Amino acid sequence: MATHLQGSLFDQTDALRLGPLDGIGRTELGSGAWIDVLPGWLSGADALFEQLAADVPWHAERRQMYDNVVDVPRLLAFYGAADPLPHPVLTEARTALTRHYADELGEPFTTAGLCYYRDGRDSVAWHGDRIGRGAREDTMVAILSVGAPRDLLLRPLRGGPSVRRPLGHGDLIVMGGSCQRTWEHCVPKTARAAGPRISVQFRPQGVR
C-alpha cells in the first residue's frame, strides 16, 4: 500500500525502541476519568509506520448509517488475545503497559485494534469504547500512534469543553478510569494537509 509520510525531524532513527513509562503525565478530566500522555514513547516510530502500512492485512468496512450503507472512513485490523501481533515491538509495548498499570488495571492488556487514517478525509466519529465491559466498568484503553500527527479530541458525555491532543510519531495516550463511560473521543476530519497515521489501541479482554 503506497504511503506518503513526512518523517519527524525529531525521530531520525530506524531503531525501534520504547522509552520508560516513568515520565508519563496524567490529566484528571473529571467524573473519575483521566488521561495519561507520553510524547515520543516509541523511537523509530516512522519506520514502524512504514512496516505496518505495508504488512498488516488492512480491510475496509461498510456500516449502516440511517437509511444508507456507507464506507467506514479508515482501514482496520484487529488482533485478538491469541493472535500474534504484526511486529515484535507492539508485543513489547503491550507487555510494558500491562506491567506499568498492573496495580490500577488489575488485568493485562490483551487485544490490539489498528486504524489506518490515510489522509485528512479519514476519521472516527465521537464515541466511547462501550461495547462490552467498558459500558459499565472502569477500564483502560492505551493508544500508540505512529505516522503523521492527527488530533484526538475528548469531550464530556454530558456537555462541556473538549480536550485536544495531537498524536503521532510514537506518542502514547492512555484513557482510564471512567473515561469510556463519561467521556467521548474522536479523530475529526480535517481540510488541512494531513499525512497518514496508524493508531494501535491496546485493550483488556472484553472491552471494545
C-alpha positions as CSV (number, residue, x, y, z in Angstrom):
1,M,0.0,0.0,0.0
2,A,1.5,3.3,-1.0
3,T,2.1,5.8,1.7
4,H,3.4,9.4,1.7
5,L,4.6,10.0,5.3
6,Q,6.6,13.2,6.1
7,G,9.0,11.9,8.7
8,S,9.5,13.6,12.0
9,L,12.5,15.9,12.4
10,F,12.8,14.7,16.0
11,D,12.8,10.9,15.2
12,Q,15.6,10.3,12.7
13,T,16.3,6.7,13.6
14,D,15.1,3.4,12.2
15,A,15.9,1.7,15.6
16,L,12.7,0.8,17.3
17,R,13.0,1.5,21.0
18,L,10.4,2.1,23.7
19,G,11.3,4.6,26.4
20,P,10.5,4.3,30.1
21,L,6.9,4.9,31.2
22,D,8.0,6.7,34.3
23,G,7.7,10.2,32.8
24,I,4.1,9.8,31.6
25,G,1.9,12.7,32.7
26,R,-1.7,12.4,34.0
27,T,-4.5,14.9,33.4
28,E,-7.6,14.4,35.5
29,L,-10.7,15.1,33.3
30,G,-13.4,14.9,36.0
31,S,-16.1,12.4,36.8
32,G,-13.5,9.8,37.5
33,A,-11.9,10.0,34.1
34,W,-8.3,10.7,33.3
35,I,-5.7,10.5,30.5
36,D,-2.0,9.8,30.6
37,V,0.1,11.2,27.8
38,L,3.7,10.4,26.9
39,P,5.1,12.1,23.7
40,G,7.6,10.1,21.7
41,W,7.4,6.9,23.7
42,L,8.5,4.9,20.7
43,S,11.7,5.9,18.9
44,G,11.8,4.9,15.3
45,A,8.1,5.2,15.0
46,D,8.2,6.3,11.4
47,A,9.9,3.1,10.4
48,L,7.2,1.1,12.2
49,F,4.5,3.0,10.4
50,E,6.0,2.0,7.0
51,Q,6.1,-1.6,8.1
52,L,2.6,-1.7,9.4
53,A,1.2,0.1,6.4
54,A,2.8,-2.4,4.1
55,D,2.4,-5.7,6.0
56,V,-0.9,-5.5,8.0
57,P,-3.8,-7.1,6.2
58,W,-5.9,-4.0,6.3
59,H,-9.6,-4.2,5.4
60,A,-12.4,-1.7,4.7
61,E,-15.8,-1.9,6.4
62,R,-19.2,-0.7,5.5
63,R,-21.8,0.2,8.1
64,Q,-25.5,1.1,8.2
65,M,-26.0,4.9,8.7
66,Y,-29.7,5.7,8.9
67,D,-31.1,4.6,5.5
68,N,-27.8,4.1,3.8
69,V,-24.8,1.8,3.9
70,V,-21.6,3.9,3.9
71,D,-17.9,3.2,3.9
72,V,-16.1,3.4,7.2
73,P,-13.6,6.3,6.7
74,R,-10.4,4.4,7.7
75,L,-8.9,1.0,7.3
76,L,-9.0,-1.5,10.1
77,A,-7.3,-4.6,11.5
78,F,-7.9,-6.5,14.8
79,Y,-5.7,-8.9,16.7
80,G,-7.3,-11.0,19.4
81,A,-5.7,-12.3,22.6
82,A,-4.4,-15.4,20.9
83,D,-3.2,-13.7,17.7
84,P,0.5,-12.8,17.2
85,L,0.8,-9.0,16.8
86,P,2.2,-7.7,13.5
87,H,5.5,-6.5,14.9
88,P,7.6,-7.6,18.0
89,V,7.8,-4.0,19.3
90,L,4.0,-4.0,19.7
91,T,4.2,-7.1,21.8
92,E,6.8,-5.4,23.9
93,A,4.6,-2.3,24.2
94,R,1.7,-4.3,25.4
95,T,3.8,-6.1,28.0
96,A,5.2,-2.8,29.2
97,L,1.8,-1.2,29.5
98,T,0.5,-4.3,31.4
99,R,3.4,-4.1,33.8
100,H,3.1,-0.3,34.4
101,Y,-0.6,-0.3,35.0
102,A,-0.9,-3.6,36.9
103,D,-1.9,-2.1,40.2
104,E,-4.5,0.2,38.7
105,L,-6.0,-2.0,36.0
106,G,-5.6,-5.4,37.7
107,E,-5.6,-7.3,34.4
108,P,-3.4,-7.4,31.3
109,F,-3.9,-5.6,28.0
110,T,-4.7,-8.5,25.6
111,T,-6.1,-7.3,22.3
112,A,-4.9,-4.8,19.7
113,G,-7.1,-2.9,17.2
114,L,-5.4,-0.9,14.4
115,C,-6.8,2.0,12.5
116,Y,-5.1,3.4,9.4
117,Y,-6.0,7.1,8.7
118,R,-4.8,7.6,5.1
119,D,-5.3,11.3,4.9
120,G,-7.4,14.1,6.4
121,R,-10.6,12.7,5.0
122,D,-10.3,9.6,7.2
123,S,-11.7,9.9,10.7
124,V,-13.6,8.3,13.5
125,A,-16.8,9.9,15.0
126,W,-17.4,10.8,18.6
127,H,-17.7,7.6,20.7
128,G,-16.7,5.7,23.8
129,D,-15.4,2.2,23.8
130,R,-18.6,0.9,25.4
131,I,-19.0,-2.4,23.7
132,G,-18.6,-5.0,26.4
133,R,-17.4,-4.2,29.9
134,G,-16.4,-0.6,29.1
135,A,-20.1,0.4,29.3
136,R,-20.3,-0.4,33.0
137,E,-16.8,-0.7,34.5
138,D,-13.8,1.5,34.8
139,T,-11.1,0.3,32.3
140,M,-8.2,1.5,30.2
141,V,-7.5,1.9,26.5
142,A,-3.9,2.7,25.5
143,I,-3.3,4.1,22.1
144,L,0.2,4.2,20.4
145,S,0.2,6.5,17.4
146,V,2.7,6.2,14.5
147,G,2.9,8.3,11.4
148,A,1.8,11.9,11.0
149,P,0.1,13.6,13.9
150,R,-3.7,13.8,14.0
151,D,-5.8,15.5,16.7
152,L,-7.6,13.3,19.2
153,L,-10.4,15.2,20.8
154,L,-12.2,14.3,24.0
155,R,-15.3,15.8,25.5
156,P,-17.6,15.1,28.5
157,L,-20.6,13.0,27.6
158,R,-23.0,15.4,29.3
159,G,-21.5,18.5,27.7
160,G,-18.6,20.8,28.3
161,P,-15.4,22.0,26.7
162,S,-13.3,19.5,24.8
163,V,-9.7,18.5,25.2
164,R,-7.4,18.2,22.2
165,R,-4.2,16.1,21.9
166,P,-2.2,15.9,18.6
167,L,-0.8,12.3,18.4
168,G,1.7,10.8,16.1
169,H,5.4,9.8,15.7
170,G,5.4,7.3,18.6
171,D,3.1,9.3,21.0
172,L,1.2,7.3,23.7
173,I,-2.1,8.2,25.3
174,V,-3.9,6.1,27.9
175,M,-7.6,6.8,28.7
176,G,-8.5,5.4,32.1
177,G,-11.0,5.4,35.0
178,S,-14.5,6.2,33.8
179,C,-13.3,7.8,30.5
180,Q,-15.1,5.4,28.2
181,R,-18.4,5.8,30.1
182,T,-18.4,9.5,31.0
183,W,-16.4,11.0,28.0
184,E,-16.3,10.6,24.3
185,H,-13.3,10.8,21.9
186,C,-12.9,11.3,18.1
187,V,-10.4,11.9,15.3
188,P,-12.1,14.5,13.2
189,K,-11.7,15.1,9.5
190,T,-9.5,18.0,8.6
191,A,-9.2,20.1,5.4
192,R,-5.6,20.8,6.3
193,A,-2.9,18.8,4.6
194,A,-2.6,15.6,6.8
195,G,-0.2,12.8,6.3
196,P,-1.1,9.1,7.1
197,R,-1.3,7.9,10.6
198,I,-1.8,4.5,12.3
199,S,-3.2,4.1,15.8
200,V,-2.7,0.9,17.8
201,Q,-5.3,0.5,20.5
202,F,-4.4,-1.9,23.3
203,R,-7.4,-3.1,25.4
204,P,-8.2,-5.6,28.1
205,Q,-10.3,-8.6,27.2
206,G,-14.0,-7.8,26.8
207,V,-13.5,-4.1,26.0
208,R,-14.1,-2.8,22.5
